[in-house]
Amino acid sequence: MESADGQRGRDGSGSRWKGSPLDVIMSQIRRKRTASDRKPLGRFLSWTSDRPGIPEDGESEMKEDRGPNSGFAASAESERDVGWGRVCVFLKRLGKKADSRSLSLAHCDLTATDLLELGGMVAALPRLCVLDVSCNAQLTQEVDTGGFRELVSSLSHATSLTTLRLQACGLTPDSLDALGGSLRCLPSVGELDLSCNKLLAGGLSRLTFHLAHVTHLERLDLHLCCLTRDDLEALIQVLPSLTALTELDVSSNKEVGGVVHSLVSALPVTQMRRLPFNSCYMSNESFTALALAVPYLRTVDISWCKVVGGHLALLLDALQPSVVSELRLCSCELTTDDMQHLAAVCRRGCLSSLRALDLSYNSLVGDNGWCSLFAAGGLGSLEDVDVSLRPSTSAPCSAWLPALLRALPQMPALARLAMQRWTADCQEREQLRYCLKKRSVLLEWDPDLQDTSSACKGNSQESLEESQPEE
């Protein structure tokens, strides 16, 4: 239950609210919420200096630098304390923890009107490094209220900001206009996440014009934004200016497949570490262009690109030894020859640093392909492997399961093995389950395919131990 003071504040009869024009205005524009909605976000603007502020952990450092006669500094610090108190109240109502360096408002169902309650919040956090307002779909729907514009405008005070996340916020080209102007004041931003904003399609040029001023930008995420050819051309024009860029995600944008060569040519390719092209409708030409960047990448993700099948050797031959840590080839229509070529690369030690390997949804690979992969060795750092089949298919794994069992002792870092839709008899399943249980490896196998008959459970632990390969 709310206190009597809170009730008086709501109806305007409390002494703290009487005669305050700002409170009258804010109460008029504040969106009403029903009892089934979350608690009211506001009221922290009514926090006045007669109530003690809540000091942040790092404020003591500022106090040490203050001289005995620094009246102006004392006044400024008092304002910061009050501002920090407002931040704490605001975040508490959202069920969030206050942090002077990282402000997360993701998944809070914020609207543009809610953002009006933020004008001094960012200003009260001079050390703010991370701002995340992702997954607030209505954030920019009320553009006329100025909430989003006020938020991005206030970022000019956050000179220490290094990470800005606006994923799935309903951004539009008009939103990019407002954001672009603020980015000019934030040269220290190293990560910018604008992903999953499908409405900004066709308007990316309004932002790229300003991106050249973000000289420290290292990570730019634009995946699943329905980027048009014009958007991509505008991005390609600015890429040579982003000399610090190491990660660019334009995946899940089908038009990307037609500009891979231009994209790779415009990037500082020798310093790129992550450049996913999954779900990008790649052609043979674009797949060949990708090979130019592969030698430098730590993550290679070309999942859901059917052109890979039968041509994987082109990409694998471009790999540099012990560089790639993630290799994702889900639903690429890989063949048995592709898998055997992957096995040859493993034997050469080129994937000795690989931690994640996704080969799921590749049902064209025959038993010989899976056998050769697990018999190859060279995957000592592997932590996560997925060889699952599509939900609509199934196949027996009896032919290559012994090779996998023999390979497990050579994969000491393995933490997860996904084998969904593969079938085996009860003894084979128990062998694998027992072997992985000793290692605390998570096994993902369809429960509805498991044989729980008494015959399967009748195998003794001693017989299972005898059947295990020596480690």
N, C-alpha and C positions, 0 to 999 in steps of 0.2 A: 504493500500500500504506500502511496505517496504521502509525504508529510503535509502538514497544514500550510507550511510556507509554499510548497510546490503548488497546492490547490489555489492559494491566493494569487500566486504568480500567473496562473492560467486565466483567471477571470478578471485580472487587472485590479483587484481590490487590495493586494498586498502592498505594504508600505514600500517594499523594494521596487515595485513596478510603477507606482503612482508617479505621474508627471514625467515619464520617460518617453519622448517621441520615438526613439529608436525601437523600443519594445512594442509600441503601438503599430509601427510599420511592419515589424517582423511578424507580429501575431496575425496581421492581415494576409501576408503572403505565404505564411507557413502552411504547408499542405496538411489537411486534416487526416488523421489516421483512426481507424476503427479499433475496437478492442482486440479483434483477431489479428491485427497488424502488429508490428513491433512497437515498443514503447516510443514515445516522442523523442526525436533526436535533439531537439533544441533546448532552449532555456539557458544554455551556457553563456550566452551573451549577457545575461543578467548577473553573471558572476562579477561582483564589484570588489573594490579594494578593501571593503570592510570585512571581507571573508578571506581567510588565509589561503595563499596559493599553495599548490602542491609542488615542491621542488623536485626537479629531475636529478638523476644520479650524477650527471656531469656538471650541474650548476656550481658545485663547490669549487671546481677548477676556475670558473670565471671570478668567483668571489675573492680568490687568493690574489688575483692580479689587481684588485681595486685598492687604490691609495686611500689614506685616512681622510683626505679632503675632497674626494671625488664625488661631489654632490650630484653632478649630472649623470655619472656612471651608476650611482645608487638609484637614481630615478629610473634609468633605463632598465636596470636589473629588476626593479620592482615591477615594471610593466611586463617584463619577460616572465616573472613568477606568476603574475595574474594570467597572462596568456597561456602559460603551461597548465595552470589549473583548469582553464577552459577546455584545453585539449583533453585533459584527463577525464573531465566530466563527459565530454562528447563521446570519447571512445568507450567509456564505461557503459554508456547507454546502448552502445552497439555490441557490447560483449567482447570488446577488443582490449588488448593490453597496450598501455602507453609506452612509447619508446621514442626518445628524442631524435634518434638517427634513422629510424625506419617506421614509416606511417603506412599501415595496411588497412585499406577500406574496401578490399575485394569482397564480393558476394554480400554486400550490405543493402542491396535494393535502393541505392541512392538515386535521387532525382536531381534535376538541375535546381529545383527549389531548395532542396536540402543543402546544396552547395553554397547557397547564399549565407548559411550559418558558419561558413568557413572563413572572409575579408581579412583577419589578424591571426588565424590559426597557423598558417604556414610561416608568417612573419615571426611567430613565437617560437619557431624551431630553426634557429640559424644554423644548426649543425645537421639538418635533415639531409640524408644521403639517398634514401630509398622512398619513393612514393608510389604506392600500388592502389589504383582504384579500378582494377580489372573486374569484369563480369558484373557490371552495373548497367544493364541494358538500356535503362531510361535516362542515363546520364546526360545525353545531349538532345533529348527529345523536346525539351522546353527551351530552345535556344533563345527565344525572345526574352525569357526571364533573366538571361545573362549569367546563370549559375556556372556553366562550364567556362564561359569567357572570364568570369571573375577568378575561377580556380587557376586557369593557365596564366592569367595576368599576374596573380599573386606569386607565381613561381619565380618571378624576377628577384624576389627576396631570398630564394633558396639557392644561394650561390654555391653551396656545397653539394648540390644534388648530382648524383652520379647515375641513378637508375630511375627511369620513369616507365611505369607499366599501365597501359590503357587498353588491355586486351578485352574484346567483346563488350565495348561500351557504346555501340551504336554510332560510332564516329561517322561524320558526313564530310563532304568537301568543305562546307562552311566551318566545321570544327577544325579542319586542318589549317584554315586561314588563321584562326585564333592561336592554335598551337604553334604554328610556324613562327609567328612574331615573337613568342616567348622563348623559343629555342635559341634565338640570337643572343639572349641574355644568359644562356646556360651552356657555355663552352665546355664545362667539365662533365657533361652527361656522357657516360660510356655505354649505357644500355637503353635502348628505346624499343618498347614492345607495343606495336599497333595491330597485332594479329587478330584474326576473327572479327574484323569489322567490314562486313560485306558492302555496307552502304557507301564506303568511301571510293568505290570503283569509279574510275574516270576523273578523279580529282586529285590524284597523288602529286601532280605537278605543283599544286598550291603549297605542298610541304617541301618537296625536293629543292625548291628555290632557296629555302632557308637552311637546308641540311648541310650545305657546304660550310656553314659557320660553326657547326658542331665538330670541331677539329679532333676531339678525343673520342669520338664515337667508335666503339669496338664491336658492338652487337646490335643488329637491326633485324627485327622480326616483323615480317609482313605476310606470314602464311595465312591462307584461307581468307583472303581479302577481295576475291573476285577481280583481281587486277586486270586491266585491259592492256592492249598492245601499247596504247599511248602512255598509260601509267608506267609500263616497263621501260619505254623509251626515255621517259623523263628521269626514271631512276638510273638508267645506264649513263645518262649525261652527267649526273652528279657523282657517280661512284669514283672517278679518278681523284676527286677532292677529298674523299674519305680515306686518308692515308693510314689511319690507325685501325681500320676495319679488319676483324678476324673472323666474324661470324655474320652470315647473311642467310636468312630463311625466307624464301619466296615459294616454298612448297605449297602444294594443294591450290595452285593457280594454273589452270590448264594452258593459258596463253604463254607461260614461261617456256614451254617446250620449244617454241619457235624462235627464242632469242638467246638460247644458252650460249652460243658462240660469242655474241656481242657482250653478254653479261660477264662471262669468264674473262674476256679480253679487257674489260674495263676495271676489273678487280685487281687489288694488290695481291695477286694469286700466290706469291711465295710466302705470304704470311697468313693466308686463309687457313682456318682450322675446322670450320664447320660450314658446309654449303649443301644442305639437303635439297634434293630434287624429286622427292616422292610425290606421286600423283600429279605429274606435270606434263603428261602427254608428250613424252620425248620421242623424237624420231631418230633414225640411224645417224643422221648428221649431228644432232644435238648430243647424242650419247658419245659420239667420237670427240666432240668438243669438251665434254666433261672430263675426259681422260687427261686433259691438260692441267686440271686442278687437282686431280686425285693424289699425286705424289706428296702433296703438302697437307692433306686433310687428316684430322684426327677422327672425324665421323664421316662415314660414307653411307648415305641413305638414298636409295633409288627404288624404294618399294613401290609396287603397283605400276611399274613401268614395263609393259609387256615386251618392249623392244630388247630388253636385256637377255631374254632367253635365247640361247645359242650363240651369244656374243659376249658372255661374261669374261672370257679370256682377255679381251681388249682392255677392260677395266682393271682386272687383277694384275696384268703384266705391268701396269703403270704404278702399282703400289711400291712404296719404299719400305724396306725391312724395318720392322718394329716401330711403325709410326701410327697405324690405324688402331683405335681402341674400340670402335663400334662399326659393325658392318651389317646393314639392314637390307635384305633382299626379299622381303615379303611379297608374294604374289607377282613374281617376275617371269613366270613360265620357264623356270630353269630346267635344263635337261640333265640327263646322266653325264654327258660330256662336260657340261658346266661344273657339275659337282666334282668330277674327277680332276678337273683343272684346279678347282679350289683346293682339293686335297694336295695337289702338287705344290701349290703355293705354301700350304701349311708345312709341308716337309722341308721346304727351303728356309723355314724360319721367318718368313715375311709377316706372319700374323702372331708372333710370340707375345705381343703386347695387347692382343685383342681381348676385351672384357665382355662384349655383348655381340652375339651372333644370331640374327633372325633370318631363318630360312623357311618360315612357315608359308603355308598355302602354295606349295610347289609340288603338286601331285604327279607331275610328269617325270620326276626323278625316279629312276629304277633302284632296285635293291643294291645293285653294284655301285651305284653312285653314293648311297648312304654308307655302305661298307667301306669304300675307299676313303671317305672323309674321316670316319672315326678311327680308321686304322693308320691314318697319316701321322698323327701326333702333332707336336708343335703348337698346342693350344693350352699351354700351362697356366696362362693368366685368365682363361675364360671363366667368367662368373655367371653369365646368363646365356642360355641357348634355347631357341624355340624352333622345333621342327614339326609343329602341329599342322594338321590338314584342315581343309575347309570344313565348316559345319555340316555341309551336305554330303561329305564323302567320308570314307573309312578305308583302311587297308591294313593287312597284317604286317607286323614288324619283326617276325620271327627270323627272317633271313639276315637282318643286320643287327639285331639286338645283341648277339654275342660280341660283335665288334665294339659296340658301345660299352658293354660291361667291362671288356678288357681295357678300354680307353679311360674309364673313370679314374683309376688310380693316378693317371698322368694329368688329371685336371684337379689339382688340390684346391683351387680357388672357387670351384663350382658351387653356386648357391641356389640356382633355379634351373630346372629342366622341364620344358613344356613339350608334351607329346600327345596332345589331344587328338582324338579320332583315330589313333593307331590302336590296333587290336593285337592281343597275344593270349596264349593259354595261361591258365592259372599259375602254373609253376614258373613260367617266365616272368609274369607280373610280380610274383612274390620275390623272385631273385632280385629284380631291379629295385623293388620297394625296400627290401632289406638292406641292399647295398647302399642306397641313398640315405636311409634312415640312420645308419651308422655315421654318416657324414653330415647329418642335419641339412640335407639338400631338399629344397621344396620341389616336389614332383607334381606336375599338373597333368592329370590323366582323367578322362571322362569317367565319373563315378557310375554312370549307367552301363558302362561296358565292363565293369569289374566283376569278376567271377567270385562270388562269396560262398560257393558251395563248400560242403564239409571236406571234400577231397582236396580243395585248394588250401583250406585251413589246416589240413592234417599233416602238412609237411613240417617236420620238426626243425627247430633252430639249428640243430647239429648238421642236418642234411643241407640246409641253406648255406651254412658256413663252409662246408666242404666244396660246394659248387662255385664259390666265389673265386675269382682270379687272385693270385698272390699280389700284394701291394709292394 
